[in-house]
């Protein structure tokens, strides 16, 4: 049974503006309830940045190291390689997985 019908209200037709808003609200709640989508996007970006830094360092080592040319590639590669480590530490310190207690739990625990 639909929630609207259970409350004694008639169900809105699908083309009604309030019905569309309810579907958008439900989609927003699903996105807010699941932090894994943005976490996986962040992980993919961090992996790409780290691989880019490693590739830059390997390219420099193979092509330019014997001549000690293009030395700017070394610090740039190290920064790109170290950025994901700092970003992962920041993500883990902020607790993205919802490990925090729900808002009402603080009052329950203090009682």
C-alpha positions in Angstrom: 0.0 0.0 0.0 1.3 3.5 -0.9 2.1 5.9 1.9 -0.3 8.5 0.5 -3.1 6.0 0.4 -2.3 4.7 3.9 -2.7 8.2 5.2 -6.1 8.6 3.6 -4.9 11.1 1.0 -5.5 10.4 -2.7 -2.4 9.5 -4.7 -1.1 12.2 -7.0 -0.9 11.5 -10.8 2.7 11.1 -12.1 2.5 14.4 -14.0 1.6 16.4 -10.9 4.4 18.8 -9.7 4.3 17.5 -6.2 4.7 13.9 -7.4 7.8 14.9 -9.4 9.2 16.8 -6.4 8.6 13.7 -4.2 10.6 11.6 -6.6 13.4 14.1 -6.7 13.5 14.2 -2.9 13.6 10.4 -2.7 16.5 10.4 -5.2 18.3 13.1 -3.1 17.9 11.0 0.0 19.3 7.9 -1.7 22.3 10.0 -2.8 22.8 11.4 0.7 22.4 8.0 2.4 25.2 6.4 0.3 28.6 8.1 0.6 30.2 5.4 -1.4 29.4 7.0 -4.8 31.5 10.2 -4.1 34.0 8.1 -2.2 34.6 5.9 -5.2 34.9 8.9 -7.5 37.4 10.5 -5.1 39.4 7.2 -5.0 39.4 7.0 -8.8 40.7 10.5 -9.0 43.4 10.0 -6.4 44.6 6.8 -8.1 44.8 8.7 -11.4 46.8 11.5 -9.9 49.2 9.0 -8.2 49.7 7.1 -11.4 50.3 10.3 -13.3 53.0 11.2 -10.8 54.6 7.8 -11.0 54.5 7.9 -14.8 56.2 11.3 -14.8 59.0 10.0 -12.6 59.5 6.9 -14.7 59.5 8.9 -17.8 62.1 11.3 -16.4 64.2 8.4 -15.1 64.2 6.6 -18.4 64.6 9.6 -20.8 66.3 12.5 -19.0 68.1 11.2 -15.9 71.4 10.3 -17.7 71.7 13.9 -19.0 70.3 15.5 -15.8 67.9 17.4 -18.0 64.4 18.6 -17.2 64.9 18.4 -13.5 61.5 20.1 -12.9 59.9 16.7 -13.5 61.2 15.2 -10.3 59.5 17.6 -7.8 56.4 17.7 -9.9 56.3 13.9 -10.0 56.9 13.6 -6.3 54.1 16.1 -5.5 51.7 14.2 -7.8 52.7 11.0 -6.2 52.4 12.3 -2.6 49.1 14.1 -3.1 46.9 10.9 -2.9 48.6 9.9 0.4 47.7 13.2 2.0 44.2 13.1 0.5 43.6 9.6 1.8 44.7 10.6 5.3 42.3 13.6 5.2 39.5 11.4 4.0 40.1 8.8 6.7 40.4 11.5 9.4 37.1 13.0 8.4 35.2 9.7 8.7 33.4 9.5 5.3 31.9 6.1 6.0 29.3 7.4 8.5 31.0 5.9 11.5 29.7 8.8 13.6 26.8 8.3 16.0 23.4 9.5 14.8 22.4 12.9 16.2 20.0 11.5 18.7 22.5 9.1 20.1 24.4 11.8 22.1 21.3 12.5 24.3 20.7 8.9 24.8 24.3 8.2 25.8 24.4 11.1 28.3 21.3 10.0 30.1 
